[in-house]
Amino acid sequence: MRGHAQVGTGLLRNELYAGRLVWNRRRWLKNPATGRRVARQNGEQARIVENVPELRIIEPELWDRVQARLAAAARPQAPRQPAIGDAPDHLWHYRRAPTLLSGKVVCAACGGPFVTTGKDYMACKAMAKQGTCANQVRVRRSRLEAQVLEALGRDLMTPEDTAVFVAEFTAEWNRLQGGIAAEVESKRRELEAIGRKLEGLIEAIADGLRAPGLQALRRGNQGEKARRSG
C-alpha cells in the first residue's frame, strides 16, 4: 500500500489521486554482466508533471498530510535502549540500516535479489514475498559476510587485482557515460530537426500569403467588405 517513495508506487503515493500525472520517472539500462534490463530513476528535473484536476479524488490538504506522515515514518530511528523490566524491542519497531551485502546477493534459481528475512538471515525475495521462486534456501547473513570479507582480503586485495578492478570499473563507467552522452546528443539532434521543420513551415506559410493569387483574393475580400460596410 505504501509503495516506494523514490519510484512513486503504491496506493498512498499515487499522485494521480491528487490530480497530477507524472511522466518519465525512470529509464532502463542493460546490465553488461547479466544482460538484464535495469531500471534507473530519473531526477526531478527530468520528470514531466501535468495537472489533471478532473481526475483528482483526494483533496490537497489530505494528500499533504498523508505524504508528511509517510516521510516521517521513513526516517531511520535508532533502536531504543530497553529499561530494566521492559520487554525486548521487536525488529519492526525501528528501521535497520542497510547491511554489507544489501542488493549484492542474487538467487541462483531466478536471478532475483536476496533480502533480509530475519534478524540474521537472507532469502530469495521472489520466494519470501511472492512465492514465485522454488529456492527456499535461507542463508545466515553474518556467516556469508565473513566469507566474503575473507575472500576479498585473501584474493582481491593484491596490487595486480586492484589495478585490474580500477581499469575495468573506469572502462565501464566511461561506457555508461558515453551512452548517456549519445542519448543526449540524439535528443538534441531531434530538437534541431523539429526546429528546422517549424522554420520551413513558417516560411511556406509566409510565401503562400505573398503569392499573387492570395493577394488578389485578399484585396477582393477587403473591397467587398468595404462595399457592404458602406
C-alpha positions in Angstrom: 0.0 0.0 0.0 2.8 2.4 0.9 4.9 1.5 -2.2 8.3 3.0 -2.9 9.0 6.7 -2.1 11.5 7.3 -5.0 9.6 5.4 -7.6 6.2 6.8 -6.6 4.4 3.5 -6.4 1.8 2.3 -4.0 -1.7 3.3 -3.2 -0.7 6.1 -0.8 1.8 7.6 -3.2 -0.1 7.6 -6.4 -0.1 11.3 -7.5 -2.9 10.7 -10.0 -5.3 10.6 -7.0 -4.2 14.2 -6.2 -4.7 15.3 -9.8 -1.1 15.1 -11.0 0.1 12.9 -13.9 3.8 12.2 -13.8 5.8 11.0 -16.8 9.4 10.0 -17.4 10.1 8.8 -13.8 12.7 6.3 -14.8 14.8 4.9 -17.7 16.0 1.4 -18.5 19.6 0.3 -18.9 21.1 -3.0 -19.8 23.4 -4.7 -17.2 26.5 -5.7 -19.2 27.2 -8.5 -16.7 23.8 -10.2 -16.7 22.2 -8.9 -19.9 19.1 -7.9 -17.9 17.4 -4.6 -18.2 17.8 -2.5 -15.0 15.6 0.5 -14.1 17.2 3.7 -13.0 15.3 6.6 -11.5 15.4 10.0 -13.4 16.0 13.2 -11.4 13.2 15.6 -10.6 14.3 17.9 -13.4 13.7 15.1 -16.0 10.2 14.3 -14.9 7.2 15.8 -16.6 4.2 16.7 -14.4 0.8 17.5 -15.8 -2.0 18.8 -13.7 -5.3 16.9 -14.3 -7.7 18.2 -11.7 -10.6 16.5 -13.3 -9.1 13.1 -12.2 -8.5 14.2 -8.6 -10.3 12.1 -6.0 -8.3 13.4 -2.9 -8.3 16.9 -1.6 -4.9 18.6 -1.5 -4.9 19.1 2.3 -5.5 15.4 2.9 -2.8 14.4 0.4 -0.2 16.7 2.0 -1.0 15.2 5.5 -0.6 11.7 4.2 2.7 12.5 2.5 4.1 14.2 5.6 3.2 11.1 7.7 4.9 8.8 5.2 8.0 10.9 5.2 8.1 10.9 9.0 7.7 7.1 9.1 10.5 6.6 6.5 13.1 8.4 8.7 15.5 5.9 10.3 15.2 5.7 14.0 17.9 4.4 16.4 16.8 1.4 18.5 15.6 2.4 22.0 17.7 1.1 24.9 15.3 -1.0 26.9 15.0 -0.1 30.6 15.0 -2.6 33.3 11.9 -4.7 33.2 11.0 -3.7 29.6 10.1 -6.3 27.0 12.7 -6.5 24.3 12.1 -4.4 21.2 10.8 -6.2 18.1 12.6 -5.8 14.8 9.6 -3.9 13.2 9.9 -1.1 15.9 12.7 0.5 14.0 14.3 0.5 10.6 17.7 -1.2 10.3 20.5 0.3 8.3 21.5 -1.5 5.1 23.9 -4.3 5.5 27.2 -5.1 3.8 25.5 -7.4 1.3 22.3 -5.4 0.7 21.5 -5.5 -3.0 24.5 -7.7 -3.8 23.2 -11.3 -3.3 21.1 -12.8 -6.1 19.2 -16.0 -6.3 20.8 -18.8 -8.4 17.3 -20.1 -9.4 15.5 -17.0 -10.6 18.2 -14.3 -10.7 16.2 -12.1 -8.3 17.7 -10.4 -5.2 18.1 -11.9 -1.7 16.6 -9.8 1.0 16.6 -9.9 4.8 14.0 -12.3 6.2 15.0 -12.2 9.9 17.5 -10.8 12.3 20.4 -12.6 10.7 19.0 -14.4 7.6 18.6 -13.7 3.9 16.4 -15.5 1.3 15.2 -15.0 -2.2 12.7 -12.1 -2.4 10.6 -13.8 -5.0 10.2 -16.8 -2.7 9.7 -14.9 0.5 7.4 -12.1 -0.7 5.6 -13.5 -3.7 6.1 -17.3 -3.5 7.1 -17.4 -7.2 10.5 -19.0 -6.8 11.2 -22.6 -5.7 14.5 -21.7 -4.0 13.7 -22.0 -0.3 17.3 -21.8 0.9 17.9 -19.3 3.8 21.4 -18.0 4.3 22.9 -16.7 7.6 24.0 -13.2 6.7 26.8 -12.9 9.3 28.4 -16.1 8.0 28.1 -15.0 4.4 29.6 -11.6 5.2 32.5 -13.2 6.9 33.2 -15.5 3.9 33.0 -12.5 1.5 35.4 -10.4 3.6 37.8 -13.2 3.9 37.8 -13.8 0.2 38.3 -10.1 -0.6 41.2 -9.9 1.8 42.8 -13.1 0.5 42.2 -13.0 -3.2 41.3 -9.5 -4.4 43.5 -7.1 -2.5 46.7 -7.7 -4.3 48.1 -4.7 -6.3 47.6 -6.6 -9.6 43.9 -7.3 -8.9 43.3 -3.8 -7.7 44.8 -2.4 -10.9 42.5 -4.7 -13.0 39.5 -3.6 -10.9 40.2 0.1 -11.3 40.8 -0.3 -15.1 37.5 -2.3 -15.6 35.5 0.0 -13.4 36.8 3.1 -15.3 36.1 1.5 -18.6 32.5 0.5 -17.7 31.9 3.9 -16.2 33.1 5.7 -19.3 30.9 3.3 -21.5 27.8 4.2 -19.5 28.6 7.9 -19.5 29.2 7.6 -23.3 25.8 6.0 -23.7 24.1 8.8 -21.8 26.0 11.5 -23.8 24.9 9.7 -27.0 21.3 9.8 -25.9 21.5 13.5 -25.0 23.1 14.2 -28.4 20.4 12.2 -30.2 17.7 14.2 -28.4 19.4 17.4 -29.3 19.5 16.5 -33.0 15.8 15.6 -32.9 15.0 19.0 -31.4 17.1 20.7 -34.1 15.3 18.8 -36.8 11.9 19.8 -35.3 13.1 23.4 -35.2 14.1 23.3 -38.9 10.7 21.8 -39.8 8.9 24.6 -37.9 11.0 27.3 -39.6 10.3 25.7 -43.0 6.6 25.6 -42.2 6.6 29.3 -41.2 8.4 30.2 -44.4 6.0 28.2 -46.5 3.0 29.9 -44.9 4.7 33.3 -45.4 5.4 32.5 -49.1 1.8 31.4 -49.6 0.5 34.7 -48.2 2.7 36.6 -50.6 1.5 34.6 -53.7 -0.3 36.8 -56.3 -3.4 34.8 -56.2 -3.9 35.1 -52.5 -3.1 38.8 -52.6 -5.8 39.3 -55.2 -8.3 37.3 -53.3 -7.4 39.3 -50.1 -7.9 42.6 -52.0 -11.2 41.4 -53.4 -12.5 40.4 -50.0 -11.4 43.7 -48.5 -13.2 45.6 -51.3 -16.4 43.5 -50.8 -16.2 44.2 -47.1 -15.8 47.9 -47.6 -18.7 47.9 -50.1 -21.0 46.1 -47.7 -19.9 48.3 -44.8 -20.6 51.5 -46.8 
